Amino acid sequence: MSLLPLPYSRQHIDDDDIAAVTAVLRSDFLTQGQQLPAFEAEFAAVHQVPHALAVGNATQALHIACLALGVSAGSRVWTCTNSFLASANCARYCGAEVDFVDIDPATRQISTAGLAAKLEAAAATGTLPQVLIPVDFAGLPCDWPALRALADRYGFHLLQDGSHATGATLDGKPMASDWADISVFSFHAVKVVTTAEGGMVCTRDAALARTMDRLRSHGMVRDPAQMLAQADGPWSYEQQTLGYNYRMTELQAALGRSQLRRLPDMQARREALAQRYDRILRELPLTLPPRRDGAQSAWHLYAVELHDATRRQAVFEGLRARGIGVQVHYIPIHTQPYYQALGFKRGDYPRAEDYYARTISLPLFPAMTDADQDRVVAALRELLAC
């Protein structure tokens, strides 16, 4: 009997999620109702941050966050090259110059030592960034205290790309509760919490929150107290800046609220699967995902590295041929044709490139069974001849 395909990740939808969405479909409001503000308030409470604004996806969240932080033509924005394209593209949407920082091969996160050296050189030439976008790759928090210290020393903003990190903590504090000026989360279908598509932007700064609230809805305000001219009546609104239609629907928000209630259970299952992988993969010729004292990963991904990079393609294809839906995260952004046309080239960030050449993301999602995991490991043993 052939086995069913096993994806690298999959949304975990239960009857409560379906009931929540169905209730909205039977209600009077499919958009701009009460589900959205409730989702925002509940997400803010879980993440211990005063302001949370939901948008259509995390790329939109990164875009309006950049705009709120003053990114525009001529701005300099740095990010980590080991990430999805959106971490850099959001700054390009604003007309900014983008540069990259290599990874620490032990953590796979932005190298704080490499960043410090790059900042020192930039300070000497007057080319410091206005914004740095660190990425909590795979759900493991970056070294945020060190990043905050560098931001304070050199005077740039921190925009946290926490797209993988819903549910992660550092020193007992949830992501977005501290350190960054603005934090962004993703609710894509394969993320820790899903709204099918969606994103959240969080901040402790009320002025930044007001700016992003306007940007996500055409630059409009409806509160008479915030209008520049006297309101014509209760129907009045003003467009005060050029904004976007980046709103989240009631359907998405209702699903997000239901998912958020199950976050502790889903997080616990992800952690249990990661620990089990750690045990049963220990003897294979693989580098397993890092762990850091005081940091609890959200375990969006379980990415391993083959000791022998020349075998990566054969192992990847062999797993796929056995119905195991592995993936690779990520092709370094600076190697993409668009960014090479801007002057970047292979070899610029060798640690991220070496990681990319070796990595495979193994299946990990809350509904995954121990038997599913044993299937993955058995296939790996066969392909690695161990």
N, C-alpha and C positions, 0 to 999 in steps of 0.2 A: 504494500500500500504506500503510495507516495505521500510525503508530508506536505502540509500546507506551507506556503511561503511565510517566512518570518521576517517582518520589517525591522529596520534598525531602530525605528521609533514609531509610536502610534498614539493617537489621542485616546484617553480613557474616559468614555462617556457612559454614565449609568442612568437609571430610570429617573432619578431626581433631576439630572441635567435636562433630560427630555421633557419632563414635566414643567420645568422652569421656562423653557423656550416655548412650549405649547401654551402655557398661560399667557405669555406675551402675545402670541399669535391670536389668541381669543380676546385680547384686551383692546382698548381704544387707541393705544399708542405703540407703533412699531419703531418710532424714533422720537427723541426729545421728550421722553416721559420721565418716570421716577426711578427706573432701573439703573440708569446711568449714574446719577448722583449717588445712589445707594452703593453701587459697585465701587465708585471712587472713594467714598468714605470708608468702606470696609477694607479696601486695599491699603489705604493710608493708615488705618489703625493697625493692621497686621504688620506693616513695615515701619511703624513708628515715625511717620513723617506727616507734617501738617497739610501738605497740598499734594493731591494726586489727580491727574487729568487724563482721561481715556481718549484714545484716538484710533483711527482705522487700522494702523499697523505700526510696528516699532520704527520703521524707516521714517514715517511721518513724525513720530515722536522725536527722533534724532534731528530731523530737519528743523522743527519749530524750536527745539532746544538750542540749536546753533544760532538761529535768528535771535532768540531771546538773549543770548550771551553776546550779541553784537557782531557775530560773524558776518562778513560781507566781502566784497571784492577787495583784495589786498590783504585780508586777514591771513594769518598763518595758523593752521590747525594740524596737530600731530596725532597719530593714532598708532595702534599696533598692527603690523602687517599680517599677523596670524588671526584673521577674522573674516567675517562675511563682508561683501562689498559695501554694504550700507554704512559701515563704520567710517569709511572715507568719503563715500558718495555724498553723504549728508552735508559735508563741508563744501564740496564742489557745487552743490545746488545753490549755495550762497555766494559763489564766485571766489571762494578762498583758495589759497595755495595749501596743498596737503603734503605732509612729509610723514615718514614712518619711523618707528623704533623697533629694533629687533627684540626677540624673546629671550627669556632666561630658559635654557633647555631643561632645567630641573623642574620648573613650575609650568612651563609653556605660556606663561603670562608675560606681559610687558616687562622687560628687564629694567629694574629700578637703577642698577648700576650703569647700564648703558644709557638710560635716560638722563641720569645725573651728569654723565660726561658730555652728552649731546647738548644739554642745557648750558653747561659751563662754556662750551665752545660757542653756542648761539649768543650768549650774553656778551661775549667778547666782540662779536660782529654786529650786535644790535638786531639779531634775527630771532628773538625768542617767540614762541607761539603765544597766541591769545587764548587758545583752548587746547587742552589735551583730552583725548577720548580713550581711556584705558578700557579694556574688554575683559570681562570675567569669563574667560574661555572655559567651556564645558560645565560652567556653574560654580567653579572654584573662585572665591574672591581673590582679587589682586591684593597686593600689600598696600592697602589704602592709607594707613598712617604714614608710611614713607612717601606715598604720592602726595598726600596733603601737605606734608612738610616741604616738599619740593615746590608745590604750587604756591605756598605762602612765601617761600624764599624768592621765587622768580616772578611772582605776580601774574600767573595765568589761571584761567578757570578750569575746573575739572568737570567733565561731562562723562558720567559713568554709562558705558554700554553694558547694562546688566541683562541683556536679552536672554541669556542662559541662566540667570541667577535668581529667579523668583524662588523664595524659600531658603536661600543660602544665608549664612550668618558669619560674622567675623567678631571674635571676642564677645560672643553672646548677643551681638546687635544685628538685626536684619539689614540687608542691603537697603540703601536709601535713607537709613536713619541718621547717617552721619557722613563725614568725609567729602563727598562730592557736592558741587553746587547744584547739579541736576542729575537725576538718575533715570534711566530708560529701561523698560522691561517689554518683552515680547510675549504675545499670546497666540502665536502661530500654532497650527494644528499639532505639531510634534513637540511643542514646548511643555514646560512643567505644568503650567495652567494654560488652558486654551479657551479662546472665544471664537475659534475657527480661523480668524485673522483678527489682529488687534494689537494695541500697544498701550503702555501707560508711561506718563512722564511725571516724575515726582521731584519736589523741591521743598526746602525749608524756608525759602525766600518768597514772601507774599507778592512782591513786585514782579518777580520772574513768573510766578504763577498767573498773575493777571495778564501779563504779556502773552504767555503761551495760550491762555484761555481765549484771547482775542484772535490769535493767529490760527487756531484750529477751526474757527468759524468766520471766515471772510474778513477778519479784522473788525468785527462788529461789537458794539456794546448796546445793551437794552436798558441798563440801569440809568434812570434820569440823573442820578448823582454823579455819574461818570461821563455824561455827555458834555460836549463843548458848547452846544447851543441849547436853548430851552426846548424841551420836548413838545411836539405838536399835540400829543395825546398818548394814551396808554399803548397805542400800536407802534410808537416811534422806536427807531433804532438808528444808530450812526455807524458808518464805516470810518474808522479812524486811522487805519493803516491797511496795507495790502495783505490780506490773509488768504486762507485756503479752506476748502471743504474737507476737513480731516476728522469729522465727528464719528463716533462709534454709535451703532444702532442699539435699540433696546433689546433686540434678540441677542446680540453679542454680550451685552452687559448682564443680562439674566443668566446666560451660560457661565459667564465669568464669576458671578456671585456664587452659583452652585459649585463650580470647580474650586473656588477659594475655600469653601467650607471643608473640602476634602484634602486640601493641601497638606496638612500634617500626615495624614495616612498615606498619600501618594509619595510624599517625601521619604517617609519611613521605608516604604517598599523599594524605592530607588536606592536608598542607602544599603538596605539588606542585600539587594542584588549586586551592588558594587563590592560590598565586603565578600560576598560569595565568589564573585569573579576573582578578587584578589587572592583568595585561598586556592582556587582550582586552576588558576593560570600561572601560579608562582614558579613552576618548574619549566615553563615554556620559554623559548628564546625571544622574550618580549619585554619591553619596558612598559610597566603598568602606569596608570594615571597617578599623578602626585597627590599627596595629602600634606596639609600644613597644620602645625599646632595652632589651635584657636580658630581655625577656619572650617566651617561645615559647608561642603559643596552641595549645590542643588542637584548634581548628577544628571544634568541634561544630556550629557554624553559620557560614554565610557570609551575613551580613545586609547589604543595601545600603539606601541612602536615596534616594528620588527627590527631585531638586531642586524639582520642582513637586508639592507634596502633593496637589493637586486631581486628579492623574492616577493616584494610587495604586490606587484601586478598579478603574479600567478596565484598568490594566496587570496587576493581580492576576488579574482575571477572564479577561483575554485569555490569560495564561499557562496558567491552569487549563484553558481551552477548547482549548488546544493540547496537552493531556496532560502539562503540566509542573506537578508538584505543589508549588508554592510554599506558603509559610506566613508568618504574622506572629508575631514574638516581640518584645515581649509587649504585651498590653493592660495599662497601668499598674494595679497592684493597687489603688491608692487610688480608682480610678474604678469598681470593682465595687460592685454594690448593697449587698452585705454591709458593706463598709467605708464606704460613704457613709452607711449607717445608724448608723455609729459616729462620724460627724461630718466625714469627709473629703469633699471635693468637687473637681470638675474645676477646674483652675486652680491647685490647691495646689502642684503640681510641674511647672511649665510646660516645662522642658527634656525631661523624660521623655515628656510628652504630645506635644511637637513631634516627638520621635524616633518615637514610635508612629505618628503620622499619616503618616510618610514611608516606613516601613521595609517591606521584603519580604525573607524568607529564601529564598535560591536553593538549588537542589539541591546537596548535597555529601555524599558518602559514599565509602568506599574502593573499592567495586566500580564506581563511576562511570567511564565512559570519556571520552577526549578528545572523541569524537564526540557523546556525551551533552551535554558541556559546550558544544560548538559549537552544538548544537540550542537550548540555553537562550539563548545569546547572540544567535543569529539571531532568535529570537522577541522578545527584548528590543529589538533594533534595529528590528524591524518595528513593534512597539507604540509605541516612543518616536520613530519616524520619523527615525531617525538613519542 
